[in-house]
Amino acid sequence: MSGPEMCRHLGYLGPPRTPADPLFEAPHSLLRQTYAPRDMRGGGVVNADGFGLGWYDGEPEPVRYRRPAPLWSDADLPRLARSVRSGAFVAAVRNGTTGMPSGEGACAPFTGGRWLFSHNGLVRGWPDSLAELAGKLPVTDLMTLPAPTDSAVLWALLLDRLRAGEEPAAAVTDLITRVERAAPGSRLNFLLTDGTVLIGTAWTHSLWARVEGEAVLFASEPLDDAPGWSEVPDRHLVAARHGAVELVALNADRSVVS
């Protein structure tokens, strides 16, 4: 592994709204973060290795639109985003790690059943560091990964827990604990939603939250300079349901939410 994968992402949960503003219209929208991020923390400058948007339209499983090209190159998504109104969505732009494949399959958000997932960061020592954890997955899960990347394996590990019925925040916390033990110094900022709960983590990278009534927005960087943004402390998980937000400290020495 050489250059790091940092990426930028955002997630929303609340009353139905269009994703066009956070993606394209806000002063520091995800589009602007694609080429002028403020806080990459040594992870490069341009997030031009693909993008994705996932949202819910009333069906049990989310809708997803991804492309392996820079967000600014897509002429269709701005109009598509304006046509969407959804109570939950996740969007991401990718700055790929040197040596890992590109392509649509490597772009977040990843999906499985009703879930949307994004990973902002990298796993140190990939792929060897995750070999033991990944080896416990069903072989068919490994054979059907959307891409041979650290983010895709993290999603397979998390989805396996969710399918087993684990509570989402506990599943995320335990996975981060195990990955940190296997690959110390990894950057593990996650976004996870099923349309009813939105979970974000700050693990050695930036995550901000904004709460307005029942509307909750998590983003790698504030989308504007208006008041109301709060930085999620490092090594913390934040979970939102119906406008109620819980902040939980993550401890790499424990395997449960504390």
Buried (B, 14 or more C-beta within 10 A) or exposed (E): BEBBBBBBBBBBBBEEBBBBBBBBBBEBBBBBBBBEBEBBEEBBEEBBBBBBBBBBEEEEBBBBBBBBBBBBEBEEBBEEBBEBBBBBBBBBBBBBBEEBEBBBBBBBBBBBEBBBBBBBBBBBBBBEBBEEBBEEBEEEBBEEBBBBBBBBBBBBBBBBBBEEEBEBBBBBBBBBBBBBEBBEEBBBBBBBBBBBBBBBBBBBBBBBBBBEEBBBBBBBBBBBEEEEBBBBEEBBBBBBBEBEBEEBEBBBEEBEBE
